[in-house]
């Protein structure tokens, strides 16, 4: 009996120990579970935090990327704009250089052409002068006659010469004075009505105009006229249209009946109707405008110097063009 009690007691002790151990193990297990749960919660929290941070980082990166993309796109746009601007500037510089080069070429060509024309003109003048010196005025008469006109009015007649484009003609004022109408007869036998544009009574000059372009005879430098120089007078003496008479310059810088000096004296025969016609030199240019002669004397004719006439004509033409 005692042996059984002792055995039960031992079993109880063992069971108590086992139960205690089991309780401890269960406690430990529960503790471990709680710790693991806390750890998992902590890990989950950390994971959530990490995910939040990651998402935020991704969003920041996305925003940064969009900003960087925007800045990159802006920089590309600015660069493209700068390139286009530089390209336009280069194109403008190129066009300006080409324009300058073209202008330079045109100016050079014009200068060369003008120089060539001057040389040709000088050569033609020399050739005409040589012809005159060696033979006669046949080298210049035809051109001079093409520019000479007969001036016809209701009160009389005289001569004139085309001196500027657009039909400007010079004659003497006394030829058209008191006339109610004026007409001109060309070397081609055509008649045109003429308008009196201006007069210079002191120099006995009148400027007419017809509505047609006619061959122009240019002025010479009358200051260079020399005594003994050969000249011809073209005009309408006594109604004989387009007559030519020859002579020389007898003197220069004579004083006329108006008290003005500078007249050219010539021994070229002048007759009524010659007034207003050109006195032409060997180069085929107007040296003067025949004006008057000493009555009753032979070979004492006088011409208004070309420099004076050209100055009056230039002013009249300029005023006319400004008004029209």
KOLKOL-444813 format. One record per residue (C-alpha): residue number from 1; residue in three letters; x, y, z. Coordinates in steps of 0.02 Angstrom, whole numbers. Example, Ala and Ser with C-alpha at 12.3 -4.5 7.8 and 13.67 -1.06 7.14 Angstrom:
BEGIN
PT   resi   resn        u        v        w
PT      1    ALA      615     -225      390
PT      2    SER      684      -53      357
END
This chain:
BEGIN
PT   resi   resn        u        v        w
PT      1    UNK        0        0        0
PT      2    UNK      136      119       44
PT      3    UNK      227       62     -110
PT      4    UNK       74      107     -214
PT      5    UNK       55      275     -132
PT      6    UNK      237      310     -159
PT      7    UNK      220      262     -341
PT      8    UNK       66      373     -362
PT      9    UNK      158      512     -275
PT     10    UNK      305      490     -393
PT     11    UNK      188      489     -542
PT     12    UNK      105      648     -478
PT     13    UNK      271      731     -456
PT     14    UNK      322      679     -631
PT     15    UNK      154      736     -699
PT     16    UNK      170      900     -605
PT     17    UNK      343      923     -673
PT     18    UNK      282      879     -849
PT     19    UNK      132      994     -831
PT     20    UNK      242     1133     -767
PT     21    UNK      361     1105     -909
PT     22    UNK      214     1099    -1028
PT     23    UNK      146     1261     -959
PT     24    UNK      317     1338     -974
PT     25    UNK      331     1273    -1151
PT     26    UNK      158     1337    -1191
PT     27    UNK      204     1504    -1115
PT     28    UNK      364     1506    -1212
PT     29    UNK      267     1460    -1370
PT     30    UNK      141     1596    -1337
PT     31    UNK      281     1719    -1305
PT     32    UNK      367     1665    -1464
PT     33    UNK      202     1684    -1556
PT     34    UNK      177     1857    -1482
PT     35    UNK      356     1905    -1522
PT     36    UNK      339     1837    -1697
PT     37    UNK      175     1927    -1718
PT     38    UNK      251     2090    -1659
PT     39    UNK      400     2059    -1770
PT     40    UNK      286     2024    -1917
PT     41    UNK      186     2178    -1876
PT     42    UNK      346     2278    -1864
PT     43    UNK      407     2201    -2026
PT     44    UNK      241     2236    -2108
PT     45    UNK      249     2413    -2046
PT     46    UNK      425     2430    -2107
PT     47    UNK      371     2354    -2272
PT     48    UNK      224     2473    -2282
PT     49    UNK      338     2617    -2239
PT     50    UNK      461     2555    -2367
PT     51    UNK      323     2541    -2496
PT     52    UNK      262     2715    -2453
PT     53    UNK      438     2780    -2468
PT     54    UNK      461     2684    -2628
PT     55    UNK      298     2751    -2699
PT     56    UNK      344     2926    -2645
PT     57    UNK      515     2903    -2719
PT     58    UNK      435     2840    -2878
PT     59    UNK      317     2987    -2881
PT     60    UNK      460     3107    -2845
PT     61    UNK      563     3021    -2979
PT     62    UNK      416     3031    -3096
PT     63    UNK      393     3215    -3057
PT     64    UNK      580     3240    -3073
PT     65    UNK      579     3145    -3235
PT     66    UNK      435     3248    -3301
PT     67    UNK      524     3406    -3245
PT     68    UNK      686     3346    -3322
PT     69    UNK      591     3299    -3480
PT     70    UNK      507     3469    -3482
PT     71    UNK      673     3556    -3455
PT     72    UNK      755     3447    -3587
PT     73    UNK      613     3484    -3708
PT     74    UNK      627     3670    -3667
PT     75    UNK      815     3667    -3692
PT     76    UNK      792     3577    -3857
PT     77    UNK      662     3706    -3910
PT     78    UNK      776     3850    -3859
PT     79    UNK      923     3769    -3949
PT     80    UNK      816     3741    -4103
PT     81    UNK      756     3922    -4096
PT     82    UNK      936     3983    -4077
PT     83    UNK      989     3874    -4223
PT     84    UNK      846     3940    -4330
PT     85    UNK      890     4117    -4279
PT     86    UNK     1073     4089    -4321
PT     87    UNK     1021     4007    -4483
PT     88    UNK      911     4156    -4525
PT     89    UNK     1052     4275    -4478
PT     90    UNK     1171     4176    -4587
PT     91    UNK     1044     4178    -4728
PT     92    UNK     1021     4366    -4708
PT     93    UNK     1209     4392    -4705
PT     94    UNK     1224     4281    -4859
PT     95    UNK     1086     4376    -4949
PT     96    UNK     1162     4542    -4896
PT     97    UNK     1333     4485    -4956
PT     98    UNK     1256     4425    -5119
PT     99    UNK     1162     4590    -5136
PT    100    UNK     1320     4689    -5102
PT    101    UNK     1417     4581    -5223
PT    102    UNK     1280     4602    -5354
PT    103    UNK     1280     4791    -5327
PT    104    UNK     1468     4794    -5340
PT    105    UNK     1462     4693    -5500
PT    106    UNK     1326     4806    -5571
PT    107    UNK     1422     4962    -5521
PT    108    UNK     1580     4890    -5595
PT    109    UNK     1489     4844    -5755
PT    110    UNK     1407     5016    -5761
PT    111    UNK     1574     5100    -5728
PT    112    UNK     1658     4995    -5860
PT    113    UNK     1515     5027    -5981
PT    114    UNK     1523     5214    -5944
PT    115    UNK     1711     5212    -5968
PT    116    UNK     1688     5117    -6131
PT    117    UNK     1552     5238    -6187
PT    118    UNK     1666     5385    -6144
PT    119    UNK     1808     5307    -6243
PT    120    UNK     1691     5274    -6390
PT    121    UNK     1624     5451    -6379
PT    122    UNK     1800     5523    -6372
PT    123    UNK     1853     5414    -6518
PT    124    UNK     1702     5466    -6619
PT    125    UNK     1738     5647    -6579
PT    126    UNK     1920     5624    -6628
PT    127    UNK     1869     5538    -6789
PT    128    UNK     1747     5677    -6830
PT    129    UNK     1878     5807    -6786
PT    130    UNK     2007     5721    -6896
PT    131    UNK     1882     5715    -7039
PT    132    UNK     1847     5900    -7018
PT    133    UNK     2030     5947    -7005
PT    134    UNK     2080     5840    -7154
PT    135    UNK     1929     5868    -7264
PT    136    UNK     1759     5939    -7213
PT    137    UNK     1612     5929    -7093
PT    138    UNK     1525     5784    -7180
PT    139    UNK     1561     5673    -7030
PT    140    UNK     1451     5778    -6914
PT    141    UNK     1327     5868    -7027
PT    142    UNK     1200     5727    -7042
PT    143    UNK     1187     5704    -6853
PT    144    UNK     1177     5892    -6826
PT    145    UNK     1039     5912    -6957
PT    146    UNK      937     5773    -6875
PT    147    UNK      929     5882    -6717
PT    148    UNK      901     6048    -6806
PT    149    UNK      725     6114    -6835
PT    150    UNK      645     6259    -6926
PT    151    UNK      538     6365    -6809
PT    152    UNK      383     6434    -6895
PT    153    UNK      262     6559    -6817
PT    154    UNK      121     6670    -6877
PT    155    UNK      242     6817    -6868
PT    156    UNK      398     6745    -6948
PT    157    UNK      521     6602    -6944
PT    158    UNK      689     6554    -6875
PT    159    UNK      789     6402    -6822
PT    160    UNK      807     6293    -6669
PT    161    UNK      896     6138    -6603
PT    162    UNK      840     5991    -6494
PT    163    UNK      945     5999    -6335
PT    164    UNK      860     5880    -6213
PT    165    UNK      756     5724    -6211
PT    166    UNK      566     5735    -6213
PT    167    UNK      568     5860    -6354
PT    168    UNK      647     6016    -6277
PT    169    UNK      707     6140    -6410
PT    170    UNK      809     6300    -6397
PT    171    UNK      784     6451    -6510
PT    172    UNK      795     6640    -6496
PT    173    UNK      662     6734    -6399
PT    174    UNK      641     6861    -6539
PT    175    UNK      593     6718    -6657
PT    176    UNK      435     6676    -6560
PT    177    UNK      401     6847    -6481
PT    178    UNK      220     6903    -6506
PT    179    UNK      177     6739    -6595
PT    180    UNK        4     6666    -6566
PT    181    UNK       60     6492    -6621
PT    182    UNK      225     6403    -6646
PT    183    UNK      266     6250    -6750
PT    184    UNK      427     6161    -6791
PT    185    UNK      480     6072    -6950
PT    186    UNK      601     5927    -6928
PT    187    UNK      735     5868    -7047
PT    188    UNK      618     5723    -7086
PT    189    UNK      492     5851    -7152
PT    190    UNK      367     5825    -7011
PT    191    UNK      277     5970    -6928
PT    192    UNK      234     5975    -6742
PT    193    UNK      147     6103    -6634
PT    194    UNK      267     6176    -6506
PT    195    UNK      234     6247    -6334
PT    196    UNK      336     6392    -6264
PT    197    UNK      398     6327    -6095
PT    198    UNK      509     6471    -6039
PT    199    UNK      601     6624    -6102
PT    200    UNK      758     6716    -6047
PT    201    UNK      739     6888    -6126
PT    202    UNK      908     6956    -6070
PT    203    UNK      998     6821    -6168
PT    204    UNK      864     6812    -6304
PT    205    UNK      832     6628    -6266
PT    206    UNK      667     6532    -6280
PT    207    UNK      639     6350    -6235
PT    208    UNK      504     6257    -6333
PT    209    UNK      434     6082    -6314
PT    210    UNK      355     5959    -6434
PT    211    UNK      267     5799    -6383
PT    212    UNK      390     5683    -6468
PT    213    UNK      567     5626    -6436
PT    214    UNK      690     5690    -6566
PT    215    UNK      877     5664    -6587
PT    216    UNK      972     5772    -6463
PT    217    UNK     1126     5875    -6500
PT    218    UNK     1239     5894    -6348
PT    219    UNK     1327     6051    -6289
PT    220    UNK     1514     6082    -6301
PT    221    UNK     1615     6180    -6173
PT    222    UNK     1610     6353    -6249
PT    223    UNK     1748     6411    -6129
PT    224    UNK     1865     6299    -6229
PT    225    UNK     1822     6382    -6395
PT    226    UNK     1978     6440    -6487
PT    227    UNK     2000     6579    -6612
PT    228    UNK     2022     6500    -6784
PT    229    UNK     1922     6345    -6736
PT    230    UNK     1814     6282    -6879
PT    231    UNK     1625     6288    -6853
PT    232    UNK     1465     6270    -6953
PT    233    UNK     1297     6355    -6933
PT    234    UNK     1138     6258    -6969
PT    235    UNK      968     6336    -6994
PT    236    UNK      835     6410    -7103
PT    237    UNK      912     6565    -7187
PT    238    UNK      785     6660    -7293
PT    239    UNK      669     6508    -7284
PT    240    UNK      796     6386    -7355
PT    241    UNK      773     6252    -7225
PT    242    UNK      919     6149    -7159
PT    243    UNK     1055     6250    -7242
PT    244    UNK     1235     6233    -7181
PT    245    UNK     1367     6369    -7188
PT    246    UNK     1549     6355    -7133
PT    247    UNK     1672     6471    -7051
PT    248    UNK     1784     6494    -6900
PT    249    UNK     1778     6571    -6728
PT    250    UNK     1840     6747    -6757
PT    251    UNK     1845     6801    -6575
PT    252    UNK     1782     6749    -6403
PT    253    UNK     1708     6839    -6254
PT    254    UNK     1629     6979    -6353
PT    255    UNK     1502     7096    -6272
PT    256    UNK     1328     7094    -6347
PT    257    UNK     1196     7230    -6365
PT    258    UNK     1124     7173    -6196
PT    259    UNK     1287     7223    -6112
PT    260    UNK     1328     7043    -6070
PT    261    UNK     1497     6969    -6114
PT    262    UNK     1541     6795    -6175
PT    263    UNK     1473     6800    -6352
PT    264    UNK     1567     6704    -6486
PT    265    UNK     1608     6801    -6644
PT    266    UNK     1609     6703    -6806
PT    267    UNK     1634     6737    -6991
PT    268    UNK     1501     6608    -7036
PT    269    UNK     1376     6694    -7151
PT    270    UNK     1215     6725    -7051
PT    271    UNK     1053     6778    -7132
PT    272    UNK      875     6807    -7073
PT    273    UNK      807     6636    -7023
PT    274    UNK      973     6575    -6951
PT    275    UNK      928     6649    -6782
PT    276    UNK      911     6516    -6647
PT    277    UNK     1004     6381    -6745
PT    278    UNK     1157     6290    -6680
PT    279    UNK     1338     6339    -6708
PT    280    UNK     1423     6169    -6711
PT    281    UNK     1607     6126    -6686
PT    282    UNK     1709     5989    -6768
PT    283    UNK     1654     5864    -6636
PT    284    UNK     1472     5885    -6684
PT    285    UNK     1425     5978    -6525
PT    286    UNK     1339     6145    -6497
PT    287    UNK     1468     6280    -6468
PT    288    UNK     1338     6418    -6469
PT    289    UNK     1165     6474    -6528
PT    290    UNK     1171     6595    -6673
PT    291    UNK     1092     6759    -6620
PT    292    UNK     1130     6914    -6722
PT    293    UNK     1248     6996    -6845
PT    294    UNK     1309     7173    -6870
PT    295    UNK     1190     7250    -6997
PT    296    UNK     1264     7293    -7166
PT    297    UNK     1426     7202    -7126
PT    298    UNK     1484     7035    -7190
PT    299    UNK     1559     6896    -7084
PT    300    UNK     1517     6981    -6919
PT    301    UNK     1399     6857    -6837
PT    302    UNK     1379     6820    -6651
PT    303    UNK     1320     6668    -6552
PT    304    UNK     1264     6647    -6372
PT    305    UNK     1394     6534    -6287
PT    306    UNK     1343     6353    -6257
PT    307    UNK     1384     6358    -6071
PT    308    UNK     1258     6499    -6043
PT    309    UNK     1124     6412    -6147
PT    310    UNK     1148     6242    -6064
PT    311    UNK     1132     6320    -5891
PT    312    UNK      967     6402    -5940
PT    313    UNK      902     6241    -6021
PT    314    UNK      949     6133    -5871
PT    315    UNK      852     6247    -5754
PT    316    UNK      701     6253    -5868
PT    317    UNK      696     6063    -5889
PT    318    UNK      715     6036    -5701
PT    319    UNK      575     6159    -5661
PT    320    UNK      463     6079    -5791
PT    321    UNK      491     5903    -5726
PT    322    UNK      460     5958    -5546
PT    323    UNK      295     6038    -5596
PT    324    UNK      240     5886    -5693
END
